[in-house]
Amino acid sequence: MSSRYRLDLVLRPAEGALLRALGVATRRGYTPVAVDAVASEPDGRWQVRLEIDSARSPDQLARQLEKLYDCLSVEVVPCTP
């Protein structure tokens, strides 16, 4: 049975950072269903909300995303139906 989770990411404003994060999610077998990104002021970091659908634990994906140089933080939040 699959569940939905939201991952709140903070990314450096670097070329390809969002694509790398999405690539990690899809290559690890997680299905992105929604992405929302906003640049924060004044440092320009990206606040990204990535909603995924998977039967696997989102914590494993969070650990993989934290290894990316451009990823400054990851927080996992369960989505309520």
Backbone as numpy.savetxt, mean C-alpha at the origin, in Angstrom:
# Nx Ny Nz CAx CAy CAz Cx Cy Cz
-11.73 -17.93 1.86 -12.58 -16.75 1.86 -11.68 -15.51 1.86
-11.92 -14.62 0.94 -11.09 -13.42 0.87 -11.68 -12.31 1.72
-10.80 -11.42 2.13 -11.18 -10.26 2.94 -10.56 -9.02 2.33
-11.13 -7.87 2.68 -10.59 -6.60 2.21 -9.87 -5.88 3.35
-8.75 -5.30 2.97 -7.95 -4.53 3.91 -7.51 -3.24 3.24
-7.27 -2.23 4.06 -6.72 -0.97 3.56 -5.32 -0.82 4.13
-4.39 -0.52 3.25 -3.03 -0.24 3.68 -2.79 1.26 3.51
-2.46 1.92 4.60 -2.14 3.34 4.57 -0.63 3.46 4.46
-0.16 3.96 3.33 1.27 4.06 3.05 1.71 5.52 3.04
2.94 5.75 3.40 3.58 7.04 3.20 4.78 6.76 2.31
4.79 7.39 1.12 5.85 7.17 0.15 6.63 8.45 -0.11
7.91 8.29 -0.40 8.71 9.42 -0.85 8.21 9.83 -2.23
8.26 11.11 -2.55 7.83 11.55 -3.89 8.90 11.26 -4.94
9.11 9.99 -5.22 10.12 9.57 -6.18 9.45 8.95 -7.41
10.09 9.11 -8.54 9.57 8.56 -9.78 9.43 7.04 -9.65
8.24 6.52 -9.93 7.99 5.09 -9.90 7.66 4.51 -8.55
7.61 5.31 -7.49 7.37 4.79 -6.14 6.01 4.10 -6.04
4.98 4.73 -6.58 3.64 4.14 -6.52 3.57 2.86 -7.35
4.19 2.86 -8.52 4.21 1.66 -9.36 4.94 0.51 -8.67
6.02 0.81 -7.98 6.74 -0.24 -7.26 5.87 -0.85 -6.17
5.16 -0.01 -5.43 4.28 -0.50 -4.37 3.16 -1.37 -4.94
2.54 -0.92 -6.02 1.48 -1.71 -6.65 2.04 -3.00 -7.23
3.24 -2.94 -7.78 3.87 -4.13 -8.34 4.14 -5.18 -7.29
4.61 -4.76 -6.13 4.85 -5.70 -5.03 3.54 -6.37 -4.65
2.47 -5.60 -4.53 1.17 -6.16 -4.13 0.69 -7.21 -5.14
0.74 -6.88 -6.41 0.22 -7.83 -7.41 1.12 -9.05 -7.56
2.43 -8.86 -7.52 3.34 -10.01 -7.64 3.23 -10.95 -6.45
2.84 -10.44 -5.30 2.68 -11.27 -4.11 1.29 -11.91 -4.02
0.45 -11.68 -5.02 -0.86 -12.35 -5.07 -2.00 -11.59 -4.42
-1.80 -10.31 -4.14 -2.87 -9.48 -3.57 -3.52 -8.70 -4.71
-4.83 -8.54 -4.65 -5.56 -7.85 -5.70 -5.89 -6.43 -5.24
-5.24 -5.41 -5.83 -5.61 -4.03 -5.51 -6.99 -3.73 -6.08
-7.88 -3.21 -5.25 -9.23 -2.86 -5.72 -9.49 -1.36 -5.71
-8.65 -0.60 -4.98 -8.79 0.86 -4.96 -7.47 1.48 -4.53
-7.16 2.63 -5.16 -5.96 3.38 -4.80 -6.33 4.85 -4.74
-5.89 5.51 -3.67 -6.12 6.94 -3.51 -4.82 7.53 -3.00
-4.32 8.57 -3.67 -3.05 9.17 -3.27 -3.16 10.69 -3.25
-2.52 11.28 -2.23 -2.51 12.73 -2.07 -1.11 13.13 -1.62
-0.57 14.20 -2.21 0.71 14.74 -1.76 0.47 15.62 -0.55
1.23 15.38 0.51 1.07 16.20 1.71 2.01 17.39 1.64
1.64 18.44 2.29 2.47 19.64 2.35 3.14 19.70 3.71
4.25 20.29 3.87 5.12 20.92 2.88 6.19 19.99 2.33
6.31 18.76 2.89 7.41 17.89 2.48 7.15 17.13 1.18
5.92 17.12 0.69 5.60 16.49 -0.58 5.47 14.98 -0.52
5.54 14.39 0.66 5.36 12.93 0.76 3.97 12.56 0.30
3.86 11.35 -0.22 2.56 10.88 -0.72 1.87 10.05 0.35
0.64 10.40 0.63 -0.23 9.62 1.52 -1.06 8.74 0.59
-0.86 7.44 0.66 -1.52 6.51 -0.27 -2.39 5.55 0.51
-3.62 5.40 0.05 -4.52 4.37 0.60 -4.70 3.31 -0.47
-4.26 2.11 -0.16 -4.34 0.99 -1.08 -5.29 -0.05 -0.48
-6.39 -0.28 -1.14 -7.34 -1.29 -0.67 -7.09 -2.57 -1.45
-6.93 -3.67 -0.71 -6.64 -4.95 -1.34 -7.70 -5.98 -0.96
-7.81 -7.00 -1.80 -8.71 -8.12 -1.57 -7.86 -9.38 -1.65
-7.84 -10.17 -0.57 -7.03 -11.37 -0.57 -7.43 -12.29 0.56
-7.19 -13.57 0.37 -7.40 -14.54 1.44 -6.16 -14.62 2.33
-5.06 -14.04 1.87 -3.80 -14.07 2.60 -3.74 -12.93 3.62
-2.87 -13.08 4.59 -2.70 -12.05 5.61 -2.09 -10.79 5.00
-2.64 -9.62 5.31 -2.08 -8.38 4.78 -0.77 -7.99 5.47
-0.49 -8.59 6.61 0.74 -8.27 7.34 1.98 -8.67 6.54
1.88 -9.77 5.82 2.99 -10.21 4.98 3.27 -9.18 3.89
2.22 -8.65 3.28 2.39 -7.62 2.26 2.98 -6.35 2.88
2.52 -5.98 4.06 3.04 -4.79 4.73 4.54 -4.91 4.96
5.00 -6.09 5.38 6.44 -6.29 5.59 7.22 -6.16 4.29
6.66 -6.66 3.19 7.33 -6.54 1.90 7.39 -5.08 1.44
6.30 -4.35 1.64 6.28 -2.94 1.24 7.25 -2.11 2.07
7.41 -2.44 3.34 8.34 -1.70 4.20 9.79 -1.84 3.74
10.08 -2.87 2.97 11.44 -3.07 2.46 11.77 -2.15 1.29
10.74 -1.56 0.67 10.98 -0.63 -0.44 11.63 0.64 0.08
12.62 1.13 -0.62 13.32 2.35 -0.20 12.37 3.54 -0.13
11.44 3.63 -1.07 10.53 4.77 -1.14 9.39 4.71 -0.12
9.20 3.58 0.53 8.10 3.41 1.48 8.59 3.77 2.88
8.01 4.82 3.46 8.41 5.29 4.78 7.62 4.64 5.91
6.37 4.29 5.65 5.56 3.60 6.66 4.37 2.90 6.02
3.89 1.87 6.73 2.73 1.09 6.29 1.87 0.79 7.51
0.57 1.01 7.39 -0.37 0.64 8.45 -1.50 -0.15 7.82
-1.86 -1.28 8.42 -2.92 -2.15 7.91 -4.19 -1.91 8.71
-5.31 -1.68 7.99 -6.60 -1.44 8.62 -7.63 -2.36 7.96
-8.35 -3.20 8.73 -9.39 -4.01 8.13 -10.54 -3.15 7.61
-11.06 -3.49 6.45 -12.22 -2.79 5.90 -13.49 -3.44 6.46
-14.41 -2.62 6.88 -15.67 -3.14 7.38 -16.65 -3.25 6.21
-17.43 -4.32 6.19 -18.38 -4.52 5.07 -19.51 -3.51 5.05
